[in-house]
Amino acid sequence: MKKLALLGLFAAPVALMAPLAAFAQAPLPTHTVTIQMYIDGQPATADASSAGGTVFPMNSWWSAKNIGIGAGNYTLSPSGFNSNGAPYVAVTSPMSDGYSYNTRETISWVKDNADNANVSGSCVTGDPYALVGYSWGATQADAAAMAPTLTGWPRFLNQTQDNYAIIWNIHCLPQPQPVFPAKNGAWIPSSQLTHVDWTAVNDPYATVSYYYEVSNDWHRNSDGSFVTPVYKSSALSSPTISTLNTPPGVYYWHVIAKDSLSNTSNWSTFQTFKVLPN
């Protein structure tokens, strides 16, 4: 009998613990954020007409109870990341209810491309791609329906659902180069200035047009265009323009290429020539 009593004493704490298990907090539901690259308005692929195997550096910041607070870098690449092989798609680790997450693309702002970003804030730095903007939502359809914006980037705060972010990039066309007049600062009689030429821009995926601009003043706007142009052409299908009967004077000229997908080059380096009376 004494042995049974002792067993009863030891058993009592076990019985008391059982109800406490019911109060243990169940694991919080988890969610992910999917990030996808679009090129020229379409989901990026490794085809030469899209991303062509380019790797796009990204950075992110997160906070979630199950994984803590952190920041890091990743890439959108042909092999994807945690995406079952989907190209240019990355999926985060599961994050618990109430998570926060933001991400944005690493871009270049200067021509030296020291950061190897492959993407610029516009097509003026010589990078092969330019960032158009970001969009986001609860699903891919929601994110694709949002107009891309550069006034912010995907920031998901205190979330209790999956989310989706799209990074929108475009191809940048090569910069046209002046051909004729061949010499910068050339003096040319009006009768000999019959045309101005530049190098053709090759774009195997879309039709290229050129826009020629000339001014008596070299000052330019922030987008590279002349502040006070005296002539602006309409779309030109060939890398040349007739300049017959140009009045005598000093002129500055440059040209920009644009394709049918709205991709653009940087303005060519402006050149100057002086037209002399015949």
HELIX and SHEET records of a PDB file:
HELIX    1   1 LYS A    2  ALA A   21  1                                  20    
HELIX    2   2 GLN A  140  ALA A  145  1                                   6    
HELIX    3   3 SER A  190  GLN A  192  5                                   3    
SHEET    1   A 2 THR A  30  HIS A  31  0                                        
SHEET    2   A 2 MET A  95  SER A  96 -1                                        
SHEET    1   B 3 GLN A  42  PRO A  43  0                                        
SHEET    2   B 3 VAL A  33  ILE A  39 -1                                        
SHEET    3   B 3 VAL A  89  VAL A  91 -1                                        
SHEET    1   C 5 GLN A  42  PRO A  43  0                                        
SHEET    2   C 5 VAL A  33  ILE A  39 -1                                        
SHEET    3   C 5 ASN A 163  HIS A 171  1                                        
SHEET    4   C 5 TYR A 129  GLY A 137 -1                                        
SHEET    5   C 5 VAL A 119  SER A 120  1                                        
SHEET    1   D 4 GLY A  68  LEU A  76  0                                        
SHEET    2   D 4 PHE A  56  ALA A  64 -1                                        
SHEET    3   D 4 TYR A  99  GLU A 105 -1                                        
SHEET    4   D 4 ARG A 155  GLN A 159 -1                                        
SHEET    1   E 3 PRO A 178  PHE A 180  0                                        
SHEET    2   E 3 HIS A 195  TRP A 198 -1                                        
SHEET    3   E 3 THR A 240  SER A 242 -1                                        
SHEET    1   F 5 ALA A 186  PRO A 189  0                                        
SHEET    2   F 5 GLN A 271  LEU A 276  1                                        
SHEET    3   F 5 GLY A 249  ASP A 259 -1                                        
SHEET    4   F 5 VAL A 208  SER A 215 -1                                        
SHEET    5   F 5 PRO A 229  LYS A 232 -1                                        
END                                                                             
